[in-house]
Amino acid sequence: MQKLVKLLNDLNELVMFKHSIFSLPFIFIAMIVGAEGWFGWKLFFLGILAAVSARNFAMGFNRFADSDIDALNPRTANRPSVDGRLKKQTVLGFTLLNGLLFVVVAYFINDLAFWLSFPILIILASYSLFKRFSSLAHLILGLSLGLAPIAGVVAVQGRVTLWSIFLAIGVMFWVAGFDLLYSLQDIEFDKKHKLHSIPAKFGKSKTLVFARIFHLLAVVFWGAFAYMSHSGILTYLVVAISGAILWMEHEIVKKDFNKIDRAFFTLNGYLGIIFLIFVILDEVF
């Protein structure tokens, strides 16, 4: 029993399960808007399973593919996939199992979700490979989480809508922007090991500019989502609130790079939850 508990704890640390908070709110936002309210318990549980298994697959593949890089980086050298707590076969098995679970869950949602599950898994896995040859890796990570709203509307309506695309693009730029800030921690490591990232290529000052532009675009596309989905005043209000939160994030990082973790995890976690709450209130009232 103790071995099982230890394994589960190590897997939890491997994928940082609590960070699912970044993707879960936006899949439910799309489901609520697509259904114009409550979408039923079946899709609620299937949506959670799909989001969690997709993220576990992405994180598991990332840890498996990057174990050689992570072993060299002091910031990541104590990850379970590096320090020997989890064997490579265990990480690979966990990754494949979650990929299979994602496909099975998609099958029970609808036909379009099932067929889209395969290219989605390819996109989710590609982030780990992109940074070895392209600085676009930040946008690929953003795209990976940006797929959540697309998945949400497909689950409810069985089709992709224009407003869900705007919502997804907003999420993509939001995630890419805070990934730029987060990757500032590894700027010297990336340069030394010839890994492709915007901070390593352009430096800290320009990276902060790119991050601001990405977050400005996120707010613009979220505004377009609110307009195209014929949302109420509360959705427009939460778009403005999200812009204020992102501005705070940049102010924190600009003043002290040592507070990147606070900006990355705390503020971005609040943003998704607040966005979801306001959309729910908009549908209720």
Order of alpha helices (4+ residues) and beta strands (2+ residues): alpha-alpha-alpha-alpha-alpha-alpha-alpha-alpha-alpha-alpha-alpha-alpha-alpha
